[in-house]
Every structure is written in C-alpha cells, then in structure tokens.
Amino acid sequence: MKKLSLAILLLMGFAKPALAHIFWSPSTSGQTSHPLWLAEFAEAESIVYDLKGLTDGQSNTANITTYDTSGNIIASDVYDANGTIFSSVDLSGNPIDIYDINGNLITPADGTKQSPVTVVPSQVNLGAISATFDGGYWAQDPSMGMDTEHNPSDYLGFLTPAQQQAYGYSNIVQELKFTQALYNGFSPKVNNSSFFNLPLEVVPLANPFELSAGSYLPIEISLYGKTVSGNDPNLEILAGYNGDPISSEPGSNIFQIPIESFGLAPLEVDYAYQRGADQVEVFLSTSLTAFVPESSQLPAAVLTATTVVLFNRYRKRQ
C-alpha cells in the first residue's frame, strides 16, 4: 500500500531524477541468447547506445567475453536487433539509439537509429558474460552531476585528445561501463583478485548461488586491480531493483549484498574520479547479476520491479 501511494504521488509529478544507466544483461539462465542493455535494472529504457562503444575503437570486434561453467573462455557471436552479426555492422556513422521505457525504438528527428546487442554463446553451459562499454564523452551538466545520460543532447561521442583539449577538459565527462553476469551456478574464483580483469569489478568472496534467501554475499570492489577502501567517498554501491545504498562496516573493505528469493540482488557500483593531469571527470560503473538456473521466480520479480521501479527507484547524484 505504501509503494502504491508513492507511485500515485510520483505519477502526479513528484518524481525525482532517475539513476544513470548501467550496462547489464537482464536474461535468465537457460536462455540461448542474452541481450545487453544500457539501462536501469528491470527497465528496457536506453537513452544513448552507440555501438562503437562496444569495440576497441580499431575494429568491429565487440569487447564481450563469454565463459563456460568451469571459467574457460568460450566463443560467442554478437548481433544487432536486425540479426546482423556484429563484425559486419557498419559503425562508421556512430549511430545512436534512443528507446522508451517499454524498449520501443524512438526515431530521432534526424533519422539516426540503431539496435541493442544480443550475445549468443557457442555452448549451452554458459557460466558468465563480461563486457566493456565506452560511453564516450559528455558535456558537463551541473544540474545533473555525473548523471549526464538523461540529457541526450549532452552526448559528444568519442573525442580525440585534441578535441578534448579544444572543448575544455573541465567541461566534459568520460563514461566507462562494465558488466558481470553469472549463470548456471558459476562464480568467479574466490581469490581476492579480478577474475574478469575489468577496470572496475565486483569481487565475490563467496559463491552467490550457494547462499540462501535472507543471507548476504560478501564482496570487495577492485579498481584497476587494487581493492577500493570501503570508506572511499568516490565509491557508491546500490543493490536491488530499488537501488538501496550499501555501506561497508567501519574500517572494512567488505560490502554485504542481500540474497533475495530469486538469488543475488542486482548490484550497481559507481566510481568517479579526475583523470590525470588534464583533470577530466571520469565516471565508471559496473553491474553484477547472478541468475538462478531455470528460476520461475525471477521473471515475476522483474515484472513487479518494472512496475515499482518506474515510480520508486529515484535519487539525485551529488
């Protein structure tokens, strides 16, 4: 009843700015294809999704890695929504996707459009997907803090060093996004290091699939291979479809993430810092999801969260 009342109030115009978009796969174990969204948890909304950001900048090869349940890298194909294999997708025009909250493509006035991405692993015993998305550069928007993606007009694309200097380092934000999705009981090796070798990575200190509802998964955060202090003011951790903030115990680098009825609560990790001598603002975000094999509860949980989160999952970035 409390959530319903809040939903009604927000529907009447009392909504706050929503979360910045993260990079994640909302698919469950047992699927043969896995979409990657630049979107909030449980929402199909995607504001700006430039496929070039999924490459190394030199080719059409996607920065996506798939693993089997033993942790070995396996082959996979990546497609756009038109069924075109990623290596054949023309990225020369730097197309931009804009979607509504139902996942329907909106065609901007200038006619540019592009489809989201789907990963198809070569084996059915998928253990994990990890991926890197370069969100490019954005104009600083003081009214939105680091949360630039809710204003597509702020998108500047992939600026060269000369363009960055010309635009003014203090006027731009660079965004880099990563994801870790676990399936079929797989957990990264628990060795207090970065299994996926991502710049910003969640390091589970236990197997989330072996924990029961009501318990907690202890994690640490790795930033460029080093453990982040739990007291670092640049670090923010949000868990669950409502984006509940998680803090470490005083003096500890370990964060406890709740296990829900469907498994690990979806996790978002954000980290912001100033880059080197030019002092460009850099915003990193990563997500961790772990899907219970053949769970009949997850789709219902996602459906419920989709309804609630449209009204209830809001905050302001400082």
C-alpha positions in Angstrom: 0.0 0.0 0.0 2.9 2.3 0.8 4.5 1.7 -2.5 1.2 2.2 -4.3 0.7 5.5 -2.6 4.2 6.6 -3.5 3.6 5.5 -7.1 0.5 7.7 -7.3 2.3 10.7 -5.9 5.1 10.3 -8.4 2.7 9.8 -11.2 1.2 13.2 -10.3 4.6 14.9 -11.0 6.7 14.5 -7.9 9.3 12.3 -9.5 13.0 12.9 -8.9 15.7 12.4 -11.4 16.3 8.7 -12.1 19.5 6.7 -11.9 22.2 6.8 -14.5 22.1 4.0 -16.9 24.2 0.9 -16.3 25.3 -1.8 -18.6 23.7 -5.2 -17.9 22.1 -8.4 -19.2 18.5 -9.0 -17.9 18.3 -12.5 -19.3 18.0 -15.6 -17.1 19.8 -19.0 -17.1 18.6 -21.4 -19.7 18.3 -18.9 -22.5 20.3 -19.3 -25.7 20.6 -15.6 -26.4 21.4 -12.8 -24.0 20.6 -9.1 -24.7 22.9 -6.4 -23.3 21.1 -3.2 -22.3 22.4 0.2 -21.4 19.6 0.7 -19.0 18.4 0.7 -15.4 17.7 -2.6 -13.7 14.3 -4.1 -14.7 13.7 -1.4 -17.3 14.2 -1.6 -21.1 14.9 2.1 -21.3 18.1 3.1 -23.2 18.9 6.7 -23.8 22.1 6.6 -25.8 23.6 3.4 -27.1 26.5 3.9 -29.6 27.6 0.5 -30.8 31.1 1.9 -31.4 31.5 2.0 -27.6 31.4 -1.8 -27.5 34.6 -2.1 -29.6 38.3 -1.4 -29.0 38.0 1.5 -31.4 40.0 -0.3 -34.1 37.6 -2.9 -35.4 34.0 -4.2 -35.2 35.1 -6.8 -32.7 33.0 -6.5 -29.5 34.6 -6.2 -26.1 32.4 -9.1 -24.8 33.8 -12.3 -23.3 31.7 -15.4 -22.5 32.8 -18.2 -20.2 31.6 -21.8 -19.5 30.7 -23.0 -16.0 34.3 -24.0 -15.5 35.5 -20.5 -16.1 37.0 -21.2 -19.5 36.5 -18.6 -22.3 34.2 -19.8 -25.0 33.3 -18.4 -28.4 30.2 -16.3 -28.9 28.5 -14.3 -31.7 27.2 -10.8 -31.1 24.2 -9.5 -33.2 22.3 -6.3 -33.5 18.5 -6.4 -33.3 18.2 -6.8 -37.1 20.1 -10.1 -36.9 23.3 -8.7 -38.4 26.4 -10.2 -36.9 28.5 -7.6 -35.0 31.6 -7.9 -37.1 29.5 -6.9 -40.1 27.7 -3.9 -38.5 28.7 -0.6 -40.0 29.9 1.6 -37.2 31.2 4.5 -39.4 28.3 6.7 -38.7 28.4 6.4 -34.9 24.6 5.8 -34.8 22.7 6.5 -31.6 19.8 4.5 -30.1 17.0 6.1 -28.2 14.4 3.9 -26.6 11.3 4.5 -24.5 10.7 2.7 -21.2 9.0 -0.2 -23.0 12.0 -0.9 -25.1 10.5 0.6 -28.3 12.9 2.3 -30.6 12.3 6.0 -30.9 13.5 7.5 -34.2 15.0 10.9 -33.6 14.2 13.8 -35.8 17.5 13.4 -37.7 16.6 9.8 -38.6 19.5 8.2 -36.8 18.8 4.8 -35.1 20.4 1.7 -34.0 19.6 -1.6 -32.3 20.6 -3.1 -29.0 23.0 -6.0 -28.8 22.4 -9.7 -28.3 25.1 -12.2 -27.3 24.8 -15.9 -28.4 27.3 -18.2 -26.7 28.6 -21.2 -28.5 27.8 -23.5 -25.6 24.7 -24.1 -23.6 26.6 -24.3 -20.3 27.1 -20.6 -20.1 28.8 -19.6 -16.9 29.3 -15.8 -17.3 29.3 -12.8 -19.6 31.6 -9.8 -19.1 31.6 -6.8 -21.3 33.1 -3.3 -21.6 31.2 -0.3 -23.0 32.9 3.0 -23.6 30.2 5.6 -23.1 32.2 8.3 -24.8 32.3 11.9 -23.6 29.5 14.1 -22.4 29.2 17.8 -21.7 29.3 18.7 -18.0 25.8 19.3 -16.8 26.0 20.9 -13.3 22.3 20.4 -12.8 22.6 16.6 -13.1 26.0 16.0 -11.6 27.6 12.9 -13.2 24.2 11.7 -14.4 24.6 13.1 -17.9 22.8 10.3 -19.8 19.4 11.6 -19.0 20.1 14.5 -21.3 21.0 13.0 -24.8 21.9 16.5 -26.1 24.9 16.4 -23.8 26.4 13.4 -25.8 29.7 14.4 -27.5 30.8 11.0 -28.8 34.3 9.8 -28.8 36.5 12.9 -28.6 40.1 12.8 -29.7 42.8 14.2 -27.4 42.9 17.4 -29.5 39.1 17.7 -29.4 39.1 17.2 -25.6 41.6 20.0 -25.2 39.6 22.3 -27.5 36.3 21.6 -25.8 37.9 22.3 -22.4 38.8 19.4 -20.0 36.7 20.9 -17.2 33.7 20.9 -19.4 33.5 17.2 -20.2 32.8 13.8 -18.5 34.1 10.5 -19.8 31.9 7.5 -19.1 33.1 3.8 -19.0 30.7 1.0 -18.2 31.2 -2.7 -17.4 29.1 -5.7 -16.6 29.5 -9.2 -15.0 26.6 -11.6 -15.4 26.7 -15.0 -13.8 24.7 -18.1 -14.8 24.1 -21.8 -14.0 25.8 -21.8 -10.6 29.1 -20.3 -11.8 31.0 -18.0 -9.5 34.3 -16.3 -10.2 37.3 -17.8 -8.5 37.4 -16.5 -4.9 40.9 -15.3 -4.7 40.5 -11.6 -3.8 41.6 -10.6 -7.3 39.8 -9.6 -10.6 38.7 -12.7 -12.4 37.2 -10.7 -15.3 40.1 -8.2 -15.4 37.8 -5.2 -15.6 38.9 -1.7 -14.6 36.0 -1.6 -12.1 35.0 -5.1 -10.9 32.9 -6.7 -8.2 34.9 -9.5 -6.4 32.6 -12.0 -4.7 34.1 -13.6 -1.6 31.6 -16.5 -1.7 29.5 -18.2 -4.4 26.2 -16.3 -4.6 24.5 -19.5 -5.9 25.3 -21.4 -2.7 23.6 -18.8 -0.5 20.0 -18.9 0.6 17.4 -16.1 0.6 17.9 -13.8 3.6 21.6 -14.2 3.7 24.3 -11.9 2.3 27.1 -12.1 -0.3 30.3 -10.5 0.9 32.1 -8.6 -1.9 35.1 -6.3 -2.4 35.5 -3.8 -5.2 38.6 -3.8 -7.4 39.6 -0.6 -9.2 42.4 -1.1 -11.8 43.4 -4.2 -9.9 43.5 -2.7 -6.4 40.9 -3.1 -3.6 38.9 0.0 -3.0 38.5 1.2 0.6 35.1 0.9 1.9 35.4 4.5 3.1 36.3 5.9 -0.3 33.9 8.8 -0.9 34.1 8.3 -4.6 32.6 4.8 -4.4 28.9 4.2 -4.4 27.2 0.7 -4.2 23.5 0.2 -4.9 21.7 -3.2 -4.5 18.3 -4.5 -5.6 15.8 -3.1 -8.1 15.1 -0.2 -5.8 18.8 0.8 -5.7 19.3 0.5 -1.9 22.6 2.1 -0.9 25.1 -0.4 0.7 27.9 0.7 3.1 30.8 -1.3 4.4 31.4 -1.9 8.1 33.6 0.9 9.6 37.2 0.2 8.7 36.3 -2.7 6.4 36.6 -3.0 2.6 33.8 -5.7 2.5 30.2 -5.0 1.5 27.3 -7.3 2.3 24.8 -7.7 -0.6 21.4 -9.3 0.2 20.3 -12.5 -1.3 16.6 -12.3 -2.4 14.1 -15.1 -3.1 15.4 -15.2 -6.8 19.1 -15.0 -5.8 21.6 -12.2 -5.7 20.1 -8.7 -5.6 21.2 -6.9 -8.8 24.2 -4.8 -8.0 25.4 -1.4 -9.3 28.8 0.0 -8.5 29.8 3.6 -9.4 33.1 5.3 -9.0 34.1 8.8 -10.1 37.5 10.5 -10.2 39.5 13.1 -12.0 41.8 11.7 -14.7 45.5 12.6 -14.7 47.0 16.0 -15.4 44.1 17.2 -17.5 41.6 16.6 -14.7 38.8 15.3 -16.9 36.0 13.8 -14.8 35.8 10.1 -15.3 32.7 8.1 -14.3 33.0 4.3 -14.1 30.1 2.0 -13.4 29.8 -1.8 -13.3 27.0 -4.2 -12.6 26.8 -7.7 -11.2 23.9 -10.1 -11.7 23.6 -13.8 -10.8 20.7 -15.7 -12.2 19.2 -18.8 -10.6 19.1 -21.7 -13.1 15.6 -22.2 -14.5 14.1 -19.9 -11.8 10.4 -19.4 -12.1 10.6 -16.6 -9.6 12.8 -14.2 -11.4 10.5 -13.2 -14.3 7.8 -12.4 -11.8 10.2 -10.4 -9.7 11.4 -8.5 -12.7 7.8 -7.8 -13.8 7.0 -6.5 -10.3 10.2 -4.4 -10.2 9.5 -3.0 -13.6 6.2 -1.6 -12.3 7.5 -0.3 -9.0 10.8 1.0 -10.2 9.3 3.3 -12.7 7.9 5.3 -9.7 10.0 4.2 -6.8 13.7 4.0 -7.8 14.9 7.5 -7.9 17.8 9.5 -6.4 20.0 12.5 -7.1 23.7 12.2 -7.8 25.8 14.6 -5.9 
